[in-house]
Amino acid sequence: MKIRGTCANCGREFLPEQVTDAGGHCPWCGKAFNRDYTALLVQALQQADRAGDVLEDALKDIASIEELAMDIDEESVLEPLRNALEAIRRRRARV
């Protein structure tokens, strides 16, 4: 899973590792995404990126099991993610 974001200042797309490398700033225009929380943002983006990869790998492992007598409720996985992303959008709309 590759998480992507878009800078509200320059409109360019970025990956979490680019923001990490840029110290919490846009890798393209250099503007801080939040001047007071750059370290927290970098840490959270790194964690989200790792967690996304772990979740994707785990689901692939489950999918590879032959004759699996179960289903995973998609909404139980997707709904919390949608809710968190919606909260991010709401906060962004207030800026």
N, C-alpha and C positions, 0 to 999 in steps of 0.2 A: 504494500500500500504506500503510495507516495502522496503525502499531504502537500497541498499547494496553497499559497495565499496570494493576495494581490495588494500592493501598496496603495493606500488611499491618496497618497501624494502624487506619485508619478504614474500609477496605473499599471505598473509592470508586475508580472507574476514572479514568485520566488518559491524556493523550497526551504524547509526549516534549517537545513545545514548551511544555506547561504546566509540566513539571518544570524545564525550562531557565529559563523566566520566574520560577519560584519559587526559583532558585538551588540546585537539587538537593534540594529539599524537596517534600513532598506539597502540591499546590496547594490542597487542601481542608482538611487538618488542620494543616499546617505542619511536621509532623515530618520530620526529615532521614531520607532512605532509608539513609544511612550517614554518620555525622558526620565521618569521617576522609577520605572519598573523594567529596565532593559535586562538586568540579570535574571529576574523572575521570568520574563518572557522567554529568554534564551533557554533556561532550564525547562520550562513547561513545553516549549516546542520540541526540545530534544526528547523529553519523556513521551510526548504524544507520538512522535515519529517512531520511536522504539516500540511503543505499545501497539501502534498500528501494524507494524511488521510482525510482532509476536501474535497478535490476534489473527492476522491473515494466515500465517504459517500454521497456527493451531487449527483453524477451520479447514485448511487444505489437508492436514493430517487426518482430521475426522472424515473428510470427504473421501479419502483414499482407502478407508476401511471397507472391505468387501462385506456384503450382506449385512449392513448395519440396520438393526431393527429399531431405529429411532429417527425422529426429525428434530431439527433445531428450529424453534420459533424465530423467524427472521426479525419480527418486531421487537423481540426481547433483546436483540443485539443492536438493531438500527435505531429504535426509539430513543434510548439514552444518548446516542450520538447526535441524532437530529436535535434533541432538546438542548444539548450543550452548544451545538453550532448556532442554534436560534438565539441562545443567550448571548453569544458573541456578536451576532448581527444586531441584536437590540442595543447592546452597549455601544457598538460602533455607530449606530444611528443617532445616539445622543451626543456624539462628539461634534 
